[in-house]
Amino acid sequence: MALANEGGGHLILGVCNTPPRKVIGTQAFRDPVKMEEKIFQCLGFRVEIHEVNHPEGRVLTFVMPSRPRGTAYNHKGAYYMRSGEQLVPMSEDQLRKIFDEGKPDWLEEYSRTGLAAEGVVELLHLQTYFELLKLPYPSDNHAAIERLVKDGLATKNAGKYSITRLASVLLAKDLTRFRELERKAVRIIVYNGNSKLQTKLERHGAMGYAVGFRNAVRFIGEQLPQNETIKDAVRTAVKLVPDDVIRELLANALIHQDFSIE
């Protein structure tokens, strides 16, 4: 059951558990068909049992199916998972994650619906999208929006457009115009010293992540300490933290947040 909750797998009897894993044979479950029926009655899902007559002894292979999406298998009301070599009760956060699998992704839901082409252009910075894709901007806005539709960031129905939350959080000209996205805007705080007791300055971003990303990286870099070197009578500032590191840190902070938290 724990194997099924972990994505399926195989349980093998008749082989040593430690390398070189010699075949030693097993006399367990002499009637595999009857055992398959018993497992199904007990757990509610089918496990295939294959019997192999190896020269060194009889081997049994149990083939565990993966659990269905959004479902976890339980035994007498208890849910189990593997932790290393141990069988342990499934944690609450792991169970919640499994049960949420059947729900639509938060970012795939719509932030606005029933928009004319002009409304989409007013809300989203389409130019940035094509710049980041290194594509020329289309001859008209309708063609630009159709690219969003093609990429799954928007849909079109009866001449009206619906834009996803993902499109909005990436390309919004102003996130405060989207009620459910307003608190997702980037906020950068600079503190005095190593504690959070005294704030030096604070900056709130309003643009979508893709639109404002470069400015955010630049601003963070400007707040970090720098060294100065003099070469050929020219004073040059040398960053202690490269821009690549800042970009990676900021991108991970944005991408790995829990968007469902309001």
C-alpha positions as CSV (number, residue, x, y, z in Angstrom):
1,M,0.0,0.0,0.0
2,A,2.8,2.4,0.8
3,L,4.4,1.6,-2.5
4,A,1.1,2.4,-4.3
5,N,0.9,5.8,-2.5
6,E,4.5,6.5,-3.6
7,G,3.8,6.0,-7.3
8,G,3.8,2.2,-7.6
9,G,6.6,-0.3,-7.5
10,H,7.7,-3.9,-7.0
11,L,8.0,-6.1,-3.9
12,I,10.2,-9.2,-4.5
13,L,10.3,-12.2,-2.2
14,G,13.0,-14.9,-2.5
15,V,16.0,-12.5,-3.0
16,C,18.4,-11.3,-0.4
17,N,17.8,-7.7,0.7
18,T,21.6,-6.9,0.7
19,P,24.0,-6.9,-2.2
20,P,24.8,-9.0,-4.2
21,R,21.2,-9.9,-3.7
22,K,21.4,-13.7,-4.2
23,V,18.3,-15.7,-5.0
24,I,17.5,-17.9,-2.0
25,G,13.9,-18.8,-2.8
26,T,10.7,-18.5,-0.8
27,Q,7.8,-20.8,0.1
28,A,5.4,-17.9,0.9
29,F,2.0,-17.6,-0.7
30,R,1.9,-21.0,-2.5
31,D,-1.4,-19.9,-4.2
32,P,-0.7,-16.5,-5.8
33,V,-4.1,-16.2,-7.4
34,K,-5.8,-16.6,-4.0
35,M,-3.4,-14.1,-2.5
36,E,-4.3,-11.5,-5.2
37,E,-8.0,-11.9,-4.3
38,K,-7.3,-11.5,-0.6
39,I,-5.2,-8.3,-1.2
40,F,-8.0,-6.9,-3.4
41,Q,-10.6,-7.6,-0.7
42,C,-8.4,-6.0,2.0
43,L,-7.0,-2.9,0.2
44,G,-9.5,-2.3,-2.7
45,F,-7.0,-2.3,-5.5
46,R,-5.5,-5.1,-7.6
47,V,-1.9,-6.3,-7.1
48,E,-0.4,-8.6,-9.7
49,I,1.7,-11.5,-8.3
50,H,4.2,-13.2,-10.7
51,E,5.8,-16.5,-9.8
52,V,9.3,-17.2,-11.2
53,N,10.9,-20.6,-11.0
54,H,14.5,-19.5,-10.8
55,P,17.3,-22.2,-10.8
56,E,18.3,-21.1,-7.3
57,G,14.8,-21.0,-5.9
58,R,11.2,-19.8,-6.3
59,V,10.8,-16.0,-6.6
60,L,7.6,-14.0,-6.2
61,T,7.2,-10.5,-7.6
62,F,4.3,-8.2,-6.4
63,V,3.5,-5.4,-8.9
64,M,1.9,-2.5,-7.2
65,P,0.0,0.0,-9.3
66,S,0.3,3.8,-8.7
67,R,-2.6,5.4,-6.9
68,P,-5.1,7.4,-9.0
69,R,-4.5,11.2,-9.1
70,G,-6.0,12.9,-6.1
71,T,-6.5,9.7,-4.2
72,A,-4.5,8.0,-1.4
73,Y,-4.9,4.3,-0.4
74,N,-5.7,3.5,3.2
75,H,-5.7,0.4,5.3
76,K,-8.3,0.4,8.1
77,G,-8.5,4.2,7.9
78,A,-4.7,4.7,8.1
79,Y,-2.6,6.1,5.3
80,Y,1.0,5.0,4.9
81,M,4.0,6.0,3.0
82,R,7.7,5.0,2.7
83,S,10.4,6.9,4.6
84,G,13.7,5.4,3.6
85,E,13.4,1.7,4.5
86,Q,10.6,2.3,7.0
87,L,6.8,2.3,6.7
88,V,5.4,5.4,8.4
89,P,2.0,7.1,8.7
90,M,1.5,9.7,6.0
91,S,2.0,13.3,7.2
92,E,-0.9,15.7,7.1
93,D,0.8,18.0,4.5
94,Q,1.5,15.0,2.2
95,L,-2.1,13.9,2.4
96,R,-3.3,17.4,1.7
97,K,-1.0,17.7,-1.3
98,I,-2.4,14.4,-2.7
99,F,-6.0,15.4,-2.2
100,D,-5.4,18.7,-3.9
101,E,-4.1,17.0,-7.0
102,G,-7.6,16.7,-8.4
103,K,-8.2,20.5,-8.1
104,P,-7.5,22.9,-10.9
105,D,-4.1,24.7,-10.6
106,W,-4.5,28.1,-9.1
107,L,-2.5,29.8,-11.8
108,E,-4.5,28.1,-14.6
109,E,-7.7,29.7,-13.4
110,Y,-8.9,33.0,-14.9
111,S,-8.1,36.4,-13.4
112,R,-10.4,38.3,-15.9
113,T,-13.0,37.1,-18.4
114,G,-15.1,38.6,-21.1
115,L,-12.4,41.0,-22.2
116,A,-12.1,42.7,-25.6
117,A,-8.7,42.9,-27.2
118,E,-8.3,46.4,-26.0
119,G,-9.0,45.3,-22.4
120,V,-6.2,42.7,-22.6
121,V,-3.7,45.2,-24.0
122,E,-4.7,47.6,-21.2
123,L,-4.0,45.1,-18.5
124,L,-1.0,43.2,-19.8
125,H,2.4,44.3,-21.1
126,L,2.4,42.2,-24.2
127,Q,5.5,43.8,-25.6
128,T,7.6,42.4,-22.8
129,Y,6.3,38.9,-23.5
130,F,7.6,39.0,-27.1
131,E,10.9,40.6,-26.0
132,L,11.5,37.7,-23.6
133,L,10.6,35.1,-26.2
134,K,13.0,37.0,-28.6
135,L,10.1,37.3,-31.2
136,P,9.1,40.3,-33.2
137,Y,5.9,42.0,-32.0
138,P,3.0,41.1,-34.4
139,S,1.5,43.7,-36.7
140,D,-1.5,44.2,-34.5
141,N,-2.7,43.5,-31.0
142,H,-5.1,40.8,-32.0
143,A,-2.3,38.7,-33.3
144,A,-0.3,39.3,-30.1
145,I,-3.2,38.1,-28.0
146,E,-3.7,35.1,-30.2
147,R,-0.1,34.1,-29.3
148,L,-1.2,34.1,-25.6
149,V,-4.1,31.9,-26.6
150,K,-1.7,29.5,-28.4
151,D,0.6,29.4,-25.4
152,G,-2.2,28.6,-23.0
153,L,-2.1,31.9,-21.2
154,A,-5.6,33.0,-22.5
155,T,-8.7,31.6,-24.1
156,K,-11.1,33.0,-26.7
157,N,-14.8,32.5,-26.7
158,A,-17.4,34.3,-28.8
159,G,-14.9,37.0,-29.7
160,K,-14.0,37.7,-26.0
161,Y,-10.9,36.8,-24.2
162,S,-10.2,35.3,-20.7
163,I,-6.7,35.7,-19.3
164,T,-5.2,33.2,-16.7
165,R,-3.7,34.2,-13.4
166,L,-0.4,33.0,-14.7
167,A,-0.6,35.6,-17.6
168,S,-1.5,38.3,-15.1
169,V,1.1,37.5,-12.5
170,L,3.8,37.5,-15.2
171,L,2.7,40.4,-17.5
172,A,0.5,42.7,-15.5
173,K,1.1,46.4,-15.9
174,D,-0.4,46.9,-12.4
175,L,-1.1,43.9,-10.1
176,T,-3.2,46.0,-7.9
177,R,-5.9,45.9,-10.6
178,F,-6.3,42.2,-9.9
179,R,-7.9,41.6,-6.5
180,E,-6.5,38.1,-6.0
181,L,-3.0,39.1,-7.2
182,E,-2.5,42.3,-5.4
183,R,-0.7,40.6,-2.4
184,K,1.5,38.7,-4.8
185,A,3.4,41.8,-5.9
186,V,7.1,41.9,-5.2
187,R,8.1,43.7,-2.0
188,I,11.8,44.3,-1.3
189,I,12.8,45.5,2.2
190,V,16.3,46.6,3.2
191,Y,17.2,46.4,6.9
192,N,19.9,48.1,8.9
193,G,22.3,45.5,10.1
194,N,21.4,41.8,10.4
195,S,18.1,42.1,12.3
196,K,14.6,43.0,11.1
197,L,14.1,45.6,13.9
198,Q,15.0,48.7,11.9
199,T,14.0,49.2,8.2
200,K,16.2,51.2,6.0
201,L,13.9,51.4,3.0
202,E,11.1,49.4,1.4
203,R,10.0,49.2,-2.2
204,H,6.8,47.7,-3.5
205,G,6.5,46.5,-7.1
206,A,3.3,46.7,-9.0
207,M,4.3,45.1,-12.3
208,G,4.1,41.5,-13.1
209,Y,7.1,39.3,-12.4
210,A,8.4,39.0,-16.0
211,V,7.9,42.7,-16.6
212,G,9.6,44.0,-13.4
213,F,12.2,41.3,-12.9
214,R,15.2,43.1,-14.4
215,N,14.5,46.2,-12.3
216,A,14.1,44.1,-9.2
217,V,17.4,42.4,-9.7
218,R,19.1,45.7,-10.4
219,F,17.6,47.3,-7.3
220,I,18.7,44.4,-5.0
221,G,22.2,44.6,-6.5
222,E,22.4,48.3,-5.7
223,Q,21.6,47.6,-2.0
224,L,24.4,45.1,-1.6
225,P,28.0,46.0,-0.5
226,Q,30.6,46.5,-3.3
227,N,34.3,46.7,-3.4
228,E,36.3,49.3,-5.4
229,T,39.4,48.6,-7.3
230,I,41.7,51.0,-9.1
231,K,43.4,50.0,-12.3
232,D,45.2,52.3,-14.6
233,A,44.0,55.2,-12.5
234,V,40.4,54.2,-13.0
235,R,38.2,53.4,-10.0
236,T,35.8,50.5,-10.7
237,A,33.1,49.1,-8.5
238,V,33.1,45.3,-8.1
239,K,30.0,43.6,-6.9
240,L,30.5,41.1,-4.1
241,V,27.3,39.2,-5.2
242,P,27.1,38.6,-8.9
243,D,23.8,39.4,-10.7
244,D,23.4,35.7,-11.7
245,V,23.2,34.8,-8.0
246,I,20.6,37.5,-7.4
247,R,18.5,36.4,-10.4
248,E,18.5,32.8,-9.2
249,L,17.6,33.7,-5.7
250,L,14.8,36.1,-6.7
251,A,13.4,33.7,-9.3
252,N,13.3,30.8,-6.9
253,A,11.6,33.0,-4.2
254,L,8.9,34.0,-6.7
255,I,8.3,30.6,-8.4
256,H,8.3,28.4,-5.2
257,Q,5.8,30.5,-3.2
258,D,2.4,29.0,-2.4
259,F,0.2,31.0,-4.7
260,S,-2.9,29.6,-2.9
261,I,-2.1,31.5,0.3
262,E,-4.1,34.8,0.4
